[in-house]
Amino acid sequence: MQRDGLALCALAVLVAGVFGDEFSVLRSPQSVVFRDGSWPIPGERIPDVAALSMGFSIEEDLSWPGLAVGDLFHRPRATVLVTVKGVDKLMLPKNGISYPIENAVPFSLDSVANAIHTLFSEETPVVLQLAPSEERVYMVGKANSVFEDLSVTLRQLRNRLFQDNSILSSLPLNSLSRNNEVDLLFLSELQVLHDISSLLSRHKHLAKDHSPDLYSLELAGLEEIGKRYGEDSQQFKDASQILVDSLQKFADEMYNLYGGNAVVEVVTVKTFNTPFVRKTRSILQTSPAKTDNPFNLGYPYNYNYAVIFNIILWIMISLALAVIVISYNLWNMDPGYDSIIYRMTNQKIRMD
């Protein structure tokens, strides 16, 4: 019995070491069902989970049992995904659901944002993707007017912290300092969370429209604190607790602004396995050399292949049937009775 207990403990430690990063769901409506379990989710499929929870289709089927089939006629009006770098796990509240992440590779919600922009272009939904530490921001639709006063550069974030209505007046800093640049970077990211919910509360009508909204935030301040002070330092522990409280408050505020019809998710990643490089193309770039295909394999089909094939097939069948019917009628036509040309010719002959 003792050996079995030691073996189970060793297995648990091994699994925790392999799948250290977590994907957590803080708030979700009843129409989106996340099952309670420890199924690992591949890091590259996190955008697919966000797309499926919003009711969008994906190119490749997702065989992950954590997301169940919910109410297809009532989808969430918003999805909020916060990525926290520098820590593999946060002491989040127990009412949320967490899943281990397998193969934590960099990801983005660009595909989900493109789907929203394509399907709801006339309704101009709110799409916000922001990484304050990298000064990277992407706004689509009504986000440009709602968050026009949002601080996005490092200088703006620093100035925003020292204003009268900033979080410094109400947030317990404990061992953190206002005079340290690393601490200010961490606090400025928390200020961004506060400002997003505050600015959105001034436009509550946007949370009641029919177009879904998307918020993707990336926080790297805790990672910088860990590099500066160490993960065993008091500063890192205090920052982690402050971040947990801020994330839970932010999740509750966004959930309430959308009337309980929003999904709020948090991804905690210690380090990504590979660096994230956005695909770009230069005008001087030469076309890549063609690779040999030793097995003479066919090219993989796109998921729209079946739709295009059916459209072309039935159009060809319709045209073929139309040609057959027209040809049959022309072949069996009576020139003296059916043709207007012969009618007019006969009348003219009679008149002459």
LINVEN-V26938 format. One record per residue. RES is the residue in one letter. NEAR is the number of other C-alpha atoms within 10 Angstrom. Layout:
((RES | NEAR) (RES | NEAR))
This chain:
((M | 6) (Q | 7) (R | 8) (D | 9) (G | 10) (L | 11) (A | 12) (L | 12) (C | 12) (A | 12) (L | 12) (A | 12) (V | 13) (L | 12) (V | 12) (A | 12) (G | 10) (V | 13) (F | 18) (G | 21) (D | 28) (E | 25) (F | 24) (S | 22) (V | 21) (L | 21) (R | 21) (S | 22) (P | 19) (Q | 15) (S | 19) (V | 23) (V | 15) (F | 20) (R | 14) (D | 13) (G | 12) (S | 13) (W | 15) (P | 19) (I | 23) (P | 14) (G | 22) (E | 16) (R | 17) (I | 18) (P | 18) (D | 20) (V | 18) (A | 19) (A | 20) (L | 18) (S | 25) (M | 25) (G | 18) (F | 15) (S | 13) (I | 15) (E | 9) (E | 9) (D | 8) (L | 13) (S | 8) (W | 13) (P | 15) (G | 18) (L | 16) (A | 14) (V | 12) (G | 16) (D | 13) (L | 11) (F | 8) (H | 14) (R | 22) (P | 24) (R | 23) (A | 26) (T | 23) (V | 23) (L | 25) (V | 23) (T | 17) (V | 22) (K | 20) (G | 21) (V | 20) (D | 18) (K | 19) (L | 17) (M | 10) (L | 19) (P | 11) (K | 8) (N | 9) (G | 14) (I | 20) (S | 26) (Y | 21) (P | 26) (I | 27) (E | 18) (N | 18) (A | 24) (V | 17) (P | 15) (F | 14) (S | 14) (L | 18) (D | 13) (S | 13) (V | 21) (A | 22) (N | 14) (A | 15) (I | 23) (H | 21) (T | 11) (L | 13) (F | 15) (S | 14) (E | 10) (E | 14) (T | 19) (P | 26) (V | 25) (V | 24) (L | 22) (Q | 23) (L | 19) (A | 20) (P | 23) (S | 19) (E | 13) (E | 12) (R | 12) (V | 14) (Y | 13) (M | 19) (V | 20) (G | 18) (K | 17) (A | 21) (N | 15) (S | 12) (V | 18) (F | 18) (E | 12) (D | 11) (L | 16) (S | 21) (V | 21) (T | 15) (L | 16) (R | 10) (Q | 12) (L | 21) (R | 17) (N | 12) (R | 19) (L | 22) (F | 13) (Q | 11) (D | 9) (N | 10) (S | 16) (I | 19) (L | 16) (S | 12) (S | 8) (L | 12) (P | 11) (L | 16) (N | 11) (S | 13) (L | 19) (S | 13) (R | 13) (N | 8) (N | 9) (E | 13) (V | 21) (D | 21) (L | 19) (L | 23) (F | 22) (L | 26) (S | 28) (E | 25) (L | 21) (Q | 21) (V | 23) (L | 18) (H | 18) (D | 20) (I | 20) (S | 17) (S | 15) (L | 15) (L | 18) (S | 18) (R | 10) (H | 13) (K | 13) (H | 11) (L | 22) (A | 23) (K | 14) (D | 13) (H | 13) (S | 20) (P | 24) (D | 28) (L | 25) (Y | 20) (S | 21) (L | 19) (E | 20) (L | 24) (A | 19) (G | 25) (L | 26) (E | 21) (E | 19) (I | 24) (G | 20) (K | 13) (R | 14) (Y | 13) (G | 14) (E | 17) (D | 9) (S | 13) (Q | 14) (Q | 21) (F | 22) (K | 17) (D | 16) (A | 22) (S | 20) (Q | 14) (I | 17) (L | 22) (V | 16) (D | 15) (S | 17) (L | 21) (Q | 16) (K | 15) (F | 21) (A | 26) (D | 17) (E | 19) (M | 26) (Y | 22) (N | 14) (L | 20) (Y | 21) (G | 14) (G | 18) (N | 24) (A | 30) (V | 26) (V | 24) (E | 23) (V | 22) (V | 26) (T | 23) (V | 24) (K | 16) (T | 16) (F | 16) (N | 12) (T | 10) (P | 9) (F | 11) (V | 8) (R | 7) (K | 5) (T | 5) (R | 8) (S | 6) (I | 5) (L | 6) (Q | 7) (T | 8) (S | 6) (P | 6) (A | 6) (K | 6) (T | 6) (D | 7) (N | 8) (P | 6) (F | 6) (N | 7) (L | 7) (G | 7) (Y | 6) (P | 6) (Y | 8) (N | 8) (Y | 11) (N | 9) (Y | 9) (A | 10) (V | 10) (I | 10) (F | 10) (N | 11) (I | 10) (I | 11) (L | 11) (W | 11) (I | 11) (M | 12) (I | 11) (S | 12) (L | 11) (A | 11) (L | 12) (A | 12) (V | 11) (I | 12) (V | 12) (I | 10) (S | 12) (Y | 11) (N | 10) (L | 12) (W | 9) (N | 9) (M | 12) (D | 11) (P | 12) (G | 12) (Y | 10) (D | 12) (S | 11) (I | 11) (I | 11) (Y | 14) (R | 13) (M | 10) (T | 12) (N | 13) (Q | 10) (K | 10) (I | 8) (R | 7) (M | 7) (D | 6))
